[in-house]
């Protein structure tokens, strides 16, 4: 069993969860169960799937959960762009969060590539 707390991808994605929860608090009330909830679920899904993958016994299962985490991260990236476009997310919040999402993507992709070898 792997220790997820030793992974940079986990550490960085966990920090994004906090940023997303704070940023979506300012969304319109009608979005509480809409885009805000979707973004929160996608954000939480990334570190959650890393943790679950680390708990799996096989390399194949570990990779599968890392791919799921990567997919959730891509979903979150789109939702960030959409929420900015709709005016729910300020340019300042977007500019603070997006580079972190991109960084997690690079780190997670690097981990996936290294495990596939």
Number of C-alpha atoms within 10 A of each C-alpha: 10 14 10 18 12 9 16 14 24 22 14 19 27 18 14 22 20 13 17 22 17 13 18 20 13 14 18 13 10 9 15 14 9 12 19 25 14 16 24 20 16 23 28 22 22 30 26 20 21 27 21 16 25 22 15 15 11 12 12 13 15 22 20 16 20 26 19 17 29 23 16 21 25 18 15 24 20 13 17 23 14 14 18 17 12 10 12 18 20 16 12 9 16 16 12 12 18 16 12 16 20 14 14 23 21 14 18 25 16 13 16 17 11 9 12 10 5
